[in-house]
Amino acid sequence: MECPGYNRKLRWIDGVAARGHLQGRSVPTRASHPASPRAGPLFPESAQPRADATPGCSDHQESREADPAASRHMDNLASDTRFMEYYRRNLAGLMVWLDSEENDYRKRVIPLAEYQPAIGFAIVAFAAQHGWGGYPLGDVAAMAESARDKCLQLIQTRAKEMTEKVAEGVELNSQSDIADAEWMLASILIINNYENARCRLEAAEGHRQAARTIVNIFNHSVSIEGRELFGFLRNQLAIEDIIAATTTFDENHIMNAIAPAPGSDSLLFSKYLTLLHQITVQSTTQTGAESAEGHLTMSMVHSQFEQARGATLMAAGRLGLGGSTMARDFVRLVDIYHNAGLLYAFRCLKCAGEESPHWVTASTKLFGQLSEFEDLNGFVQNLAWPTFIAGTACHGNAERQGIILSMFTAIYAVTKFDYYLDAVDFLKSFWVGLNVDWRSLVQAREVSGKRLLVV
């Protein structure tokens, strides 16, 4: 079944705004890339149907949509409480740092699905893909695809309306506009997880680009003030965008990744993500002058990661976890990301080699911490990236490689995200090679069209 995408026919034109703070400008504008004579589509072409889509699916799509019974059936699926309950219990917690009843995917997004069917369809797709077998239909995969298509059609329709308003010089700053942006973002982020889980990374990247577009449009609007759901979703996109940027050499993705919202330093891992992205950007634009103005040095890396670690622990302290198992395991998670971040910085910035005491200390602590969880399943959704970084730091060490494979087995057993299996295949290829710089292999694979994602 063909993905309807985000409709490449919708375009922002130069000078779309006739008044207001965007007057005479294309939307969104990107300072790092000069505007072309005609601006690109509202949503990226990478979100369009793949070339290898199932033959004949267009005819099937048309006949399905023309069938009122099929349409009613899909609408019923979007409101099926069993899918919602499966998502609530099994999937919402996989999309955040620290799961609780305060998780906004559970607290705000699920109730919003009652009024916004796009979210319902996204949840149906993700829940069905994840292996939910409670619905009496033979082809769960087809059901998931149909739900995904319906979700994207609803987003596409609203995107068209937004495009037309902006083309007429109307600013998108009303409360109804931001409410629409919220359900669109929520739907896209859930569908993004659905595509990731199926290892359709090109489609997932297209969804993230669409989400970036929405965030950039509304980022400076007064209508987002006090909108907690928009802030939450923006920061959720930042988490995935920044971590995804660590395993790509796509400069457009790296430079345009969404950063944590201003003033969000008190949120979990916010300062950490900002620093991680600074390292990624510096590695992309590195000139070899370590002391160049604005560039991170070894001492700065250590100092700023310590500050980021402290900020996250202070943020966690306000959650009232006390001395619980969850609190102790969360401290372990923070330490794991701290040492994985150091190893990532050492490799990207070339400021410490495998034999240096800085490298040895960070890698030793990282491997020790990975095996110390009291309840691994409570945080397993967060462990893929630091486990991957640990895997890149054990070239030639069979014992540690075994630890990494065991960790990914545990991560996959809970998440069932197929793209983690790609990460394992990558590490196995890296371990048997001679080059100890894993980023060279990432770049070579990306050039050949094989994207690596570990978020």
C-alpha positions as a LaTeX table, in Angstrom:
\begin{tabular}{lrrr}
\hline
Residue & $x$ (\AA) & $y$ (\AA) & $z$ (\AA) \\
\hline
Met1 & 0.00 & 0.00 & 0.00 \\
Glu2 & 1.31 & 3.35 & $-1.03$ \\
Cys3 & 2.22 & 5.98 & 1.53 \\
Pro4 & 0.45 & 9.25 & 0.60 \\
Gly5 & 3.33 & 11.28 & 1.99 \\
Tyr6 & 2.99 & 14.99 & 2.67 \\
Asn7 & 1.97 & 16.04 & $-0.85$ \\
Arg8 & 4.85 & 17.42 & $-2.87$ \\
Lys9 & 2.43 & 19.72 & $-4.72$ \\
Leu10 & 2.14 & 22.03 & $-1.72$ \\
Arg11 & 4.78 & 24.72 & $-1.96$ \\
Trp12 & 5.83 & 27.79 & $-0.06$ \\
Ile13 & 6.44 & 30.62 & $-2.48$ \\
Asp14 & 8.81 & 33.55 & $-2.09$ \\
Gly15 & 7.31 & 36.48 & $-0.20$ \\
Val16 & 4.46 & 34.39 & 1.14 \\
Ala17 & 3.73 & 36.75 & 4.01 \\
Ala18 & 2.19 & 40.10 & 3.17 \\
Arg19 & 2.39 & 41.40 & 6.72 \\
Gly20 & 3.69 & 40.58 & 10.18 \\
His21 & 7.15 & 39.44 & 11.23 \\
Leu22 & 7.49 & 37.14 & 8.18 \\
Gln23 & 6.65 & 39.87 & 5.67 \\
Gly24 & 8.39 & 39.31 & 2.34 \\
Arg25 & 10.01 & 36.03 & 3.47 \\
Ser26 & 9.61 & 32.42 & 2.54 \\
Val27 & 8.53 & 30.18 & 5.37 \\
Pro28 & 10.40 & 28.50 & 6.86 \\
Thr29 & 13.70 & 30.26 & 6.20 \\
Arg30 & 17.01 & 28.56 & 6.89 \\
Ala31 & 19.90 & 30.95 & 7.43 \\
Ser32 & 22.46 & 28.33 & 6.47 \\
His33 & 21.03 & 27.83 & 2.98 \\
Pro34 & 20.27 & 30.69 & 0.58 \\
Ala35 & 16.73 & 30.75 & $-0.76$ \\
Ser36 & 16.19 & 29.38 & $-4.24$ \\
Pro37 & 14.07 & 31.21 & $-6.83$ \\
Arg38 & 11.19 & 28.93 & $-5.87$ \\
Ala39 & 11.10 & 27.57 & $-2.36$ \\
Gly40 & 10.73 & 23.83 & $-1.84$ \\
Pro41 & 7.66 & 21.88 & $-0.79$ \\
Leu42 & 6.09 & 22.36 & 2.60 \\
Phe43 & 7.02 & 18.79 & 3.48 \\
Pro44 & 10.02 & 16.90 & 2.08 \\
Glu45 & 10.00 & 14.64 & $-0.94$ \\
Ser46 & 11.72 & 11.97 & 1.15 \\
Ala47 & 8.33 & 11.48 & 2.80 \\
Gln48 & 6.78 & 10.48 & $-0.52$ \\
Pro49 & 6.09 & 6.86 & $-1.48$ \\
Arg50 & 9.21 & 4.80 & $-2.02$ \\
Ala51 & 10.16 & 3.67 & $-5.50$ \\
Asp52 & 9.92 & 0.06 & $-4.36$ \\
Ala53 & 6.37 & 0.39 & $-3.10$ \\
Thr54 & 4.13 & $-2.59$ & $-3.77$ \\
Pro55 & 3.16 & $-2.73$ & $-7.50$ \\
Gly56 & $-0.46$ & $-1.95$ & $-8.16$ \\
Cys57 & $-1.04$ & $-0.40$ & $-4.76$ \\
Ser58 & $-2.33$ & 2.87 & $-6.22$ \\
Asp59 & $-5.34$ & 1.13 & $-7.70$ \\
His60 & $-5.97$ & $-0.64$ & $-4.43$ \\
Gln61 & $-5.66$ & 2.63 & $-2.54$ \\
Glu62 & $-8.24$ & 4.32 & $-4.76$ \\
Ser63 & $-10.71$ & 1.46 & $-4.51$ \\
Arg64 & $-10.30$ & 1.27 & $-0.74$ \\
Glu65 & $-10.97$ & 4.96 & $-0.28$ \\
Ala66 & $-13.93$ & 4.80 & $-2.62$ \\
Asp67 & $-15.47$ & 2.07 & $-0.45$ \\
Pro68 & $-17.51$ & 3.74 & 2.32 \\
Ala69 & $-17.51$ & 0.54 & 4.35 \\
Ala70 & $-13.70$ & 0.39 & 4.29 \\
Ser71 & $-13.50$ & 4.04 & 5.31 \\
Arg72 & $-15.92$ & 3.50 & 8.20 \\
His73 & $-13.93$ & 0.46 & 9.26 \\
Met74 & $-10.71$ & 2.48 & 9.43 \\
Asp75 & $-12.45$ & 5.26 & 11.37 \\
Asn76 & $-13.62$ & 2.66 & 13.89 \\
Leu77 & $-10.05$ & 1.40 & 14.23 \\
Ala78 & $-8.83$ & 4.88 & 15.12 \\
Ser79 & $-11.19$ & 4.98 & 18.10 \\
Asp80 & $-10.67$ & 1.35 & 19.17 \\
Thr81 & $-9.80$ & 1.56 & 22.87 \\
Arg82 & $-7.86$ & $-1.70$ & 22.73 \\
Phe83 & $-5.21$ & $-0.12$ & 20.52 \\
Met84 & $-5.12$ & 2.89 & 22.84 \\
Glu85 & $-4.68$ & 0.65 & 25.85 \\
Tyr86 & $-1.89$ & $-1.33$ & 24.18 \\
Tyr87 & $-0.13$ & 1.91 & 23.30 \\
Arg88 & $-0.67$ & 3.25 & 26.82 \\
Arg89 & 0.77 & 0.15 & 28.48 \\
Asn90 & 3.50 & $-0.94$ & 26.07 \\
Leu91 & 4.60 & 1.89 & 23.77 \\
Ala92 & 4.16 & 5.33 & 25.35 \\
Gly93 & 6.91 & 4.52 & 27.84 \\
Leu94 & 9.34 & 3.64 & 25.04 \\
Met95 & 9.18 & 7.21 & 23.73 \\
Val96 & 10.47 & 9.12 & 26.79 \\
Trp97 & 13.51 & 9.26 & 29.08 \\
Leu98 & 11.66 & 8.44 & 32.27 \\
Asp99 & 8.22 & 6.84 & 32.15 \\
Ser100 & 5.48 & 7.70 & 34.62 \\
Glu101 & 1.83 & 8.67 & 34.60 \\
Glu102 & 3.10 & 12.21 & 33.89 \\
Asn103 & 4.41 & 11.02 & 30.51 \\
Asp104 & 2.71 & 13.46 & 28.11 \\
Tyr105 & 2.27 & 10.80 & 25.45 \\
Arg106 & 0.05 & 9.08 & 27.98 \\
Lys107 & $-1.31$ & 12.10 & 29.84 \\
Arg108 & $-2.07$ & 14.48 & 26.95 \\
Val109 & $-1.64$ & 12.77 & 23.57 \\
Ile110 & $-3.92$ & 9.76 & 24.15 \\
Pro111 & $-6.86$ & 11.91 & 25.34 \\
Leu112 & $-6.27$ & 14.21 & 22.36 \\
Ala113 & $-6.80$ & 11.23 & 20.04 \\
Glu114 & $-10.48$ & 11.28 & 20.96 \\
Tyr115 & $-10.83$ & 14.54 & 19.05 \\
Gln116 & $-8.01$ & 14.19 & 16.52 \\
Pro117 & $-8.30$ & 10.94 & 14.54 \\
Ala118 & $-4.82$ & 11.34 & 12.99 \\
Ile119 & $-3.34$ & 10.51 & 16.40 \\
Gly120 & $-5.66$ & 7.53 & 16.66 \\
Phe121 & $-4.56$ & 6.21 & 13.28 \\
Ala122 & $-0.90$ & 6.73 & 14.21 \\
Ile123 & $-1.42$ & 4.77 & 17.41 \\
Val124 & $-3.21$ & 1.97 & 15.54 \\
Ala125 & $-0.30$ & 1.70 & 13.10 \\
Phe126 & 2.36 & 1.64 & 15.82 \\
Ala127 & 0.43 & $-0.74$ & 18.08 \\
Ala128 & $-0.36$ & $-3.17$ & 15.26 \\
Gln129 & 3.25 & $-3.12$ & 14.04 \\
His130 & 4.58 & $-3.82$ & 17.50 \\
Gly131 & 2.85 & $-7.18$ & 17.55 \\
Trp132 & $-0.52$ & $-6.56$ & 19.09 \\
Gly133 & $-2.59$ & $-9.61$ & 18.15 \\
Gly134 & $-5.90$ & $-8.88$ & 19.84 \\
Tyr135 & $-7.82$ & $-7.67$ & 16.80 \\
Pro136 & $-9.66$ & $-10.31$ & 14.72 \\
Leu137 & $-8.06$ & $-9.48$ & 11.39 \\
Gly138 & $-5.79$ & $-11.83$ & 9.50 \\
Asp139 & $-3.41$ & $-9.23$ & 8.09 \\
Val140 & $-2.21$ & $-6.98$ & 10.90 \\
Ala141 & 0.54 & $-5.50$ & 8.70 \\
Ala142 & $-2.01$ & $-4.36$ & 6.12 \\
Met143 & $-4.10$ & $-2.84$ & 8.88 \\
Ala144 & $-1.07$ & $-0.92$ & 10.17 \\
Glu145 & $-0.27$ & 0.38 & 6.67 \\
Ser146 & $-3.86$ & 1.48 & 6.14 \\
Ala147 & $-3.88$ & 3.34 & 9.45 \\
Arg148 & $-0.57$ & 5.02 & 8.59 \\
Asp149 & $-1.98$ & 6.16 & 5.24 \\
Lys150 & $-5.10$ & 7.61 & 6.84 \\
Cys151 & $-2.98$ & 9.46 & 9.40 \\
Leu152 & $-0.79$ & 11.03 & 6.73 \\
Gln153 & $-3.82$ & 12.00 & 4.62 \\
Leu154 & $-5.25$ & 13.98 & 7.54 \\
Ile155 & $-1.90$ & 15.71 & 8.14 \\
Gln156 & $-1.60$ & 16.46 & 4.45 \\
Thr157 & $-5.05$ & 18.05 & 4.34 \\
Arg158 & $-4.26$ & 20.36 & 7.25 \\
Ala159 & $-0.86$ & 21.19 & 5.76 \\
Lys160 & $-2.59$ & 22.30 & 2.57 \\
Glu161 & $-4.87$ & 24.60 & 4.54 \\
Met162 & $-1.87$ & 26.07 & 6.37 \\
Thr163 & $-0.07$ & 26.63 & 3.09 \\
Glu164 & $-3.04$ & 28.46 & 1.62 \\
Lys165 & $-3.37$ & 30.71 & 4.69 \\
Val166 & 0.29 & 31.70 & 4.62 \\
Ala167 & 0.14 & 32.26 & 0.85 \\
Glu168 & $-2.65$ & 34.73 & 1.52 \\
Gly169 & $-0.48$ & 36.59 & 4.04 \\
Val170 & $-2.21$ & 35.22 & 7.11 \\
Glu171 & 0.06 & 34.48 & 10.06 \\
Leu172 & $-0.32$ & 31.10 & 11.73 \\
Asn173 & $-0.45$ & 32.36 & 15.29 \\
Ser174 & $-3.95$ & 31.61 & 16.56 \\
Gln175 & $-4.65$ & 29.13 & 19.33 \\
Ser176 & $-6.42$ & 26.88 & 16.81 \\
Asp177 & $-3.32$ & 26.94 & 14.60 \\
Ile178 & $-1.03$ & 25.87 & 17.44 \\
Ala179 & $-3.55$ & 23.23 & 18.53 \\
Asp180 & $-3.39$ & 21.82 & 15.01 \\
Ala181 & 0.40 & 21.95 & 15.11 \\
Glu182 & 0.30 & 19.90 & 18.31 \\
Trp183 & $-1.82$ & 17.06 & 16.94 \\
Met184 & 0.20 & 17.06 & 13.73 \\
Leu185 & 3.47 & 16.83 & 15.67 \\
Ala186 & 2.15 & 14.12 & 17.96 \\
Ser187 & 0.92 & 12.07 & 15.00 \\
Ile188 & 4.18 & 12.48 & 13.09 \\
Leu189 & 6.35 & 11.49 & 16.06 \\
Ile190 & 4.32 & 8.32 & 16.63 \\
Ile191 & 4.36 & 7.44 & 12.91 \\
Asn192 & 8.10 & 8.13 & 12.91 \\
Asn193 & 8.51 & 5.42 & 15.55 \\
Tyr194 & 6.37 & 3.10 & 13.45 \\
Glu195 & 8.64 & 3.61 & 10.42 \\
Asn196 & 11.79 & 3.28 & 12.54 \\
Ala197 & 10.54 & 0.03 & 13.99 \\
Arg198 & 10.05 & $-1.32$ & 10.46 \\
Cys199 & 13.54 & $-0.15$ & 9.50 \\
Arg200 & 12.17 & 2.26 & 6.88 \\
Leu201 & 14.68 & 4.92 & 7.77 \\
Glu202 & 14.20 & 7.07 & 4.66 \\
Ala203 & 10.48 & 7.39 & 5.40 \\
Ala204 & 11.22 & 8.10 & 9.06 \\
Glu205 & 13.68 & 10.85 & 8.12 \\
Gly206 & 10.98 & 12.35 & 5.90 \\
His207 & 8.63 & 12.47 & 8.88 \\
Arg208 & 11.28 & 14.15 & 11.02 \\
Gln209 & 11.81 & 16.76 & 8.32 \\
Ala210 & 8.07 & 17.42 & 8.32 \\
Ala211 & 8.10 & 17.78 & 12.10 \\
Arg212 & 11.04 & 20.22 & 11.86 \\
Thr213 & 9.07 & 22.31 & 9.39 \\
Ile214 & 6.14 & 22.57 & 11.79 \\
Val215 & 8.37 & 23.46 & 14.74 \\
Asn216 & 10.24 & 26.09 & 12.73 \\
Ile217 & 6.99 & 27.69 & 11.55 \\
Phe218 & 5.63 & 28.08 & 15.07 \\
Asn219 & 8.87 & 28.43 & 17.01 \\
His220 & 8.65 & 32.20 & 17.44 \\
Ser221 & 4.88 & 32.50 & 17.52 \\
Val222 & 3.34 & 34.07 & 20.61 \\
Ser223 & 0.67 & 31.37 & 20.44 \\
Ile224 & 3.06 & 28.71 & 21.78 \\
Glu225 & 3.54 & 30.55 & 25.07 \\
Gly226 & 2.19 & 28.36 & 27.84 \\
Arg227 & 1.47 & 25.45 & 25.47 \\
Glu228 & 3.08 & 22.64 & 27.45 \\
Leu229 & 2.24 & 19.95 & 24.90 \\
Phe230 & 3.95 & 21.84 & 22.07 \\
Gly231 & 7.05 & 22.30 & 24.24 \\
Phe232 & 7.07 & 18.62 & 25.16 \\
Leu233 & 6.73 & 17.49 & 21.54 \\
Arg234 & 9.39 & 19.96 & 20.38 \\
Asn235 & 11.82 & 18.57 & 22.92 \\
Gln236 & 10.94 & 14.99 & 21.99 \\
Leu237 & 11.81 & 15.81 & 18.39 \\
Ala238 & 15.08 & 17.40 & 19.58 \\
Ile239 & 16.07 & 14.19 & 21.38 \\
Glu240 & 15.69 & 12.09 & 18.26 \\
Asp241 & 17.06 & 14.73 & 15.89 \\
Ile242 & 20.26 & 15.30 & 17.86 \\
Ile243 & 21.00 & 11.65 & 18.56 \\
Ala244 & 20.19 & 10.71 & 14.96 \\
Ala245 & 22.69 & 13.37 & 13.83 \\
Thr246 & 25.53 & 11.53 & 15.59 \\
Thr247 & 25.42 & 8.70 & 13.05 \\
Thr248 & 25.11 & 10.65 & 9.83 \\
Phe249 & 27.30 & 12.85 & 7.67 \\
Asp250 & 24.28 & 14.57 & 6.10 \\
Glu251 & 25.18 & 18.20 & 6.74 \\
Asn252 & 21.62 & 19.37 & 6.12 \\
His253 & 20.32 & 17.10 & 8.87 \\
Ile254 & 23.11 & 18.01 & 11.27 \\
Met255 & 22.90 & 21.77 & 10.84 \\
Asn256 & 19.09 & 21.91 & 10.86 \\
Ala257 & 18.44 & 19.53 & 13.75 \\
Ile258 & 15.93 & 20.87 & 16.25 \\
Ala259 & 17.62 & 21.93 & 19.48 \\
Pro260 & 16.05 & 21.81 & 22.95 \\
Ala261 & 13.76 & 24.78 & 23.46 \\
Pro262 & 15.30 & 27.93 & 24.99 \\
Gly263 & 14.87 & 27.92 & 28.75 \\
Ser264 & 14.63 & 24.12 & 28.94 \\
Asp265 & 17.93 & 23.59 & 30.78 \\
Ser266 & 15.94 & 22.29 & 33.73 \\
Leu267 & 14.58 & 19.36 & 31.68 \\
Leu268 & 16.14 & 15.91 & 31.65 \\
Phe269 & 19.23 & 15.74 & 29.41 \\
Ser270 & 18.52 & 19.13 & 27.81 \\
Lys271 & 22.01 & 20.58 & 28.44 \\
Tyr272 & 23.49 & 17.21 & 27.52 \\
Leu273 & 21.77 & 17.18 & 24.13 \\
Thr274 & 22.83 & 20.75 & 23.41 \\
Leu275 & 26.45 & 19.84 & 24.13 \\
Leu276 & 26.23 & 16.60 & 22.14 \\
His277 & 24.99 & 18.52 & 19.13 \\
Gln278 & 27.73 & 21.10 & 19.51 \\
Ile279 & 30.26 & 18.27 & 19.30 \\
Thr280 & 28.57 & 16.83 & 16.21 \\
Val281 & 28.52 & 20.20 & 14.47 \\
Gln282 & 32.17 & 20.87 & 15.35 \\
Ser283 & 33.18 & 17.47 & 13.97 \\
Thr284 & 31.42 & 18.36 & 10.72 \\
Thr285 & 33.10 & 21.75 & 10.37 \\
Gln286 & 36.41 & 20.85 & 12.04 \\
Thr287 & 39.43 & 22.65 & 10.57 \\
Gly288 & 42.02 & 21.00 & 12.74 \\
Ala289 & 42.54 & 24.11 & 14.89 \\
Glu290 & 41.59 & 22.72 & 18.30 \\
Ser291 & 41.96 & 26.10 & 19.94 \\
Ala292 & 39.89 & 27.92 & 17.34 \\
Glu293 & 37.41 & 30.34 & 18.83 \\
Gly294 & 34.23 & 28.57 & 19.90 \\
His295 & 35.72 & 25.10 & 19.51 \\
Leu296 & 35.60 & 22.61 & 22.37 \\
Thr297 & 38.88 & 21.49 & 23.89 \\
Met298 & 39.53 & 18.43 & 26.07 \\
Ser299 & 39.13 & 20.39 & 29.30 \\
Met300 & 35.96 & 22.06 & 28.02 \\
Val301 & 34.47 & 18.69 & 27.05 \\
His302 & 35.01 & 17.29 & 30.54 \\
Ser303 & 33.76 & 20.43 & 32.26 \\
Gln304 & 30.62 & 20.84 & 30.17 \\
Phe305 & 29.65 & 17.18 & 30.37 \\
Glu306 & 29.96 & 17.41 & 34.15 \\
Gln307 & 27.68 & 20.45 & 34.13 \\
Ala308 & 25.19 & 18.65 & 31.90 \\
Arg309 & 25.28 & 15.62 & 34.20 \\
Gly310 & 24.57 & 17.81 & 37.22 \\
Ala311 & 21.70 & 19.61 & 35.48 \\
Thr312 & 19.97 & 16.33 & 34.61 \\
Leu313 & 20.39 & 14.95 & 38.14 \\
Met314 & 18.93 & 18.17 & 39.56 \\
Ala315 & 16.00 & 17.92 & 37.14 \\
Ala316 & 15.43 & 14.32 & 38.20 \\
Gly317 & 15.57 & 15.35 & 41.86 \\
Arg318 & 12.52 & 17.54 & 41.32 \\
Leu319 & 10.54 & 14.50 & 40.18 \\
Gly320 & 10.41 & 13.13 & 43.70 \\
Leu321 & 11.82 & 9.68 & 42.98 \\
Gly322 & 13.40 & 9.47 & 46.44 \\
Gly323 & 15.66 & 6.48 & 47.07 \\
Ser324 & 13.69 & 4.10 & 44.88 \\
Thr325 & 15.10 & 1.54 & 42.47 \\
Met326 & 14.01 & 3.83 & 39.65 \\
Ala327 & 16.00 & 6.70 & 41.17 \\
Arg328 & 19.15 & 4.62 & 41.51 \\
Asp329 & 18.83 & 3.25 & 38.00 \\
Phe330 & 18.23 & 6.73 & 36.63 \\
Val331 & 21.52 & 7.90 & 38.16 \\
Arg332 & 23.17 & 4.95 & 36.40 \\
Leu333 & 21.54 & 6.02 & 33.13 \\
Val334 & 22.88 & 9.57 & 33.55 \\
Asp335 & 26.38 & 8.24 & 34.21 \\
Ile336 & 26.14 & 5.94 & 31.18 \\
Tyr337 & 25.25 & 8.84 & 28.89 \\
His338 & 27.99 & 10.93 & 30.49 \\
Asn339 & 30.73 & 8.41 & 29.65 \\
Ala340 & 29.27 & 7.56 & 26.24 \\
Gly341 & 29.25 & 11.28 & 25.48 \\
Leu342 & 32.90 & 11.55 & 26.44 \\
Leu343 & 33.86 & 8.63 & 24.16 \\
Tyr344 & 31.84 & 10.15 & 21.33 \\
Ala345 & 33.58 & 13.51 & 21.82 \\
Phe346 & 37.03 & 11.91 & 21.98 \\
Arg347 & 36.44 & 10.22 & 18.62 \\
Cys348 & 34.70 & 13.11 & 16.88 \\
Leu349 & 37.07 & 15.82 & 18.07 \\
Lys350 & 40.17 & 13.60 & 17.93 \\
Cys351 & 41.25 & 14.88 & 21.33 \\
Ala352 & 41.99 & 11.48 & 22.94 \\
Gly353 & 43.03 & 8.09 & 21.56 \\
Glu354 & 42.23 & 4.56 & 22.75 \\
Glu355 & 45.41 & 4.41 & 24.84 \\
Ser356 & 44.90 & 7.70 & 26.66 \\
Pro357 & 43.88 & 7.62 & 30.34 \\
His358 & 40.78 & 9.71 & 29.50 \\
Trp359 & 39.58 & 7.08 & 27.02 \\
Val360 & 40.42 & 4.11 & 29.24 \\
Thr361 & 38.63 & 5.63 & 32.24 \\
Ala362 & 35.48 & 6.53 & 30.31 \\
Ser363 & 35.22 & 3.16 & 28.54 \\
Thr364 & 35.88 & 1.16 & 31.72 \\
Lys365 & 33.20 & 3.07 & 33.62 \\
Leu366 & 30.74 & 2.77 & 30.74 \\
Phe367 & 31.00 & $-1.02$ & 30.50 \\
Gly368 & 30.74 & $-1.36$ & 34.26 \\
Gln369 & 27.65 & 0.82 & 34.45 \\
Leu370 & 25.84 & $-1.03$ & 31.65 \\
Ser371 & 25.75 & $-4.17$ & 33.80 \\
Glu372 & 24.66 & $-2.53$ & 37.06 \\
Phe373 & 20.95 & $-1.84$ & 36.50 \\
Glu374 & 18.61 & $-3.17$ & 39.16 \\
Asp375 & 15.67 & $-3.10$ & 36.73 \\
Leu376 & 17.00 & $-3.00$ & 33.17 \\
Asn377 & 13.54 & $-2.98$ & 31.59 \\
Gly378 & 12.71 & 0.31 & 33.29 \\
Phe379 & 15.22 & 2.19 & 31.11 \\
Val380 & 15.96 & $-0.18$ & 28.24 \\
Gln381 & 14.41 & 2.22 & 25.69 \\
Asn382 & 17.23 & 4.70 & 26.40 \\
Leu383 & 20.17 & 2.34 & 26.14 \\
Ala384 & 20.60 & 1.79 & 22.39 \\
Trp385 & 22.78 & 4.84 & 21.69 \\
Pro386 & 25.20 & 4.53 & 24.66 \\
Thr387 & 25.40 & 0.76 & 24.05 \\
Phe388 & 26.28 & 1.48 & 20.43 \\
Ile389 & 28.96 & 3.98 & 21.46 \\
Ala390 & 30.34 & 1.38 & 23.88 \\
Gly391 & 30.40 & $-1.03$ & 20.96 \\
Thr392 & 32.50 & 1.38 & 18.94 \\
Ala393 & 34.99 & 1.53 & 21.83 \\
Cys394 & 35.74 & $-2.21$ & 22.07 \\
His395 & 37.38 & $-2.94$ & 18.73 \\
Gly396 & 39.52 & $-6.05$ & 19.27 \\
Asn397 & 38.00 & $-6.91$ & 22.66 \\
Ala398 & 35.87 & $-10.05$ & 22.24 \\
Glu399 & 34.66 & $-10.08$ & 25.85 \\
Arg400 & 33.27 & $-6.57$ & 25.67 \\
Gln401 & 31.79 & $-7.26$ & 22.26 \\
Gly402 & 29.82 & $-10.10$ & 23.85 \\
Ile403 & 28.46 & $-7.66$ & 26.44 \\
Ile404 & 27.30 & $-5.34$ & 23.66 \\
Leu405 & 25.53 & $-8.14$ & 21.78 \\
Ser406 & 23.78 & $-9.23$ & 24.98 \\
Met407 & 22.66 & $-5.66$ & 25.64 \\
Phe408 & 21.22 & $-5.24$ & 22.16 \\
Thr409 & 19.43 & $-8.58$ & 22.53 \\
Ala410 & 17.75 & $-7.25$ & 25.68 \\
Ile411 & 16.94 & $-3.91$ & 24.04 \\
Tyr412 & 15.39 & $-5.55$ & 20.99 \\
Ala413 & 13.37 & $-8.02$ & 23.09 \\
Val414 & 11.53 & $-5.11$ & 24.71 \\
Thr415 & 11.31 & $-2.59$ & 21.87 \\
Lys416 & 11.06 & $-4.89$ & 18.81 \\
Phe417 & 12.58 & $-2.07$ & 16.75 \\
Asp418 & 14.21 & $-3.69$ & 13.71 \\
Tyr419 & 16.67 & $-0.87$ & 13.09 \\
Tyr420 & 18.56 & $-1.93$ & 16.22 \\
Leu421 & 19.41 & $-5.13$ & 14.37 \\
Asp422 & 21.03 & $-2.94$ & 11.71 \\
Ala423 & 23.15 & $-1.36$ & 14.44 \\
Val424 & 24.31 & $-4.82$ & 15.51 \\
Asp425 & 25.20 & $-5.72$ & 11.93 \\
Phe426 & 27.14 & $-2.48$ & 11.65 \\
Leu427 & 29.12 & $-3.20$ & 14.81 \\
Lys428 & 29.95 & $-6.73$ & 13.66 \\
Ser429 & 31.29 & $-5.32$ & 10.38 \\
Phe430 & 33.24 & $-2.69$ & 12.29 \\
Trp431 & 34.78 & $-5.22$ & 14.67 \\
Val432 & 36.15 & $-7.42$ & 11.89 \\
Gly433 & 37.63 & $-4.44$ & 10.06 \\
Leu434 & 41.03 & $-2.85$ & 10.59 \\
Asn435 & 39.98 & 0.78 & 10.99 \\
Val436 & 39.27 & 1.65 & 14.64 \\
Asp437 & 37.42 & 4.85 & 13.65 \\
Trp438 & 33.79 & 3.74 & 13.38 \\
Arg439 & 32.74 & 7.02 & 11.78 \\
Ser440 & 34.65 & 6.16 & 8.60 \\
Leu441 & 32.47 & 3.08 & 8.16 \\
Val442 & 29.32 & 5.12 & 8.85 \\
Gln443 & 30.28 & 7.54 & 6.12 \\
Ala444 & 31.15 & 4.80 & 3.63 \\
Arg445 & 27.84 & 3.05 & 4.24 \\
Glu446 & 25.89 & 6.29 & 3.96 \\
Val447 & 27.52 & 7.06 & 0.62 \\
Ser448 & 26.33 & 3.64 & $-0.60$ \\
Gly449 & 22.78 & 4.47 & 0.52 \\
Lys450 & 22.66 & 2.57 & 3.82 \\
Arg451 & 21.72 & 4.95 & 6.64 \\
Leu452 & 22.60 & 4.11 & 10.25 \\
Leu453 & 20.20 & 5.17 & 13.00 \\
Val454 & 20.59 & 4.40 & 16.70 \\
Val455 & 18.10 & 6.40 & 18.81 \\
\hline
\end{tabular}
